[in-house]
C-alpha cells in the first residue's frame, strides 16, 4: 500500500509540474506576441528604431540586446512579407 500511495503522489506531482510548465510557456508566448505588436504600433507612429528598442527594454525590463533582438524579429518578418 505504501508504494502505491507514493506512486500516486509522484504521479500527481508530475501532472502538476507539467501544467505549471505549460502555463508558463503560454504566458511567455503571449508576452512575445504583445511585444512584437507593440513594436509594430510604435513603428506605425513613426518612432525611430533606437527609441523603440530603449522603450521596449524599459517597459519589459529586459536588456537592450534582448530588445534589439525583438526589433530585428519584426524587421525580418516585415522584409519577408514584403517579398
Phi, psi and omega in degrees: 000318182300319179295318179297318180295319180294318178297319179296317178296318180295322179295315178300317180297317179297317178295319180296317179296321179297318178296318180297320178295319179294320178296316180297318179296316178298320179295318179296318180296320180294319178297320178298315179297319179294322179296315180295322177296321178297318179299314179301317181295317180291324175296318181298332178274359177086015180289136179292156183306313183301316180292323178298314181297317179295317179296320180295315179299320181291313184287323181271352182057052178235169180288161176298326179295318177295318179297319178297322178298316177299316181299318180295326176300316180294315181299319180294316180296321179295319181290327178288324181284340180282346182288000000 
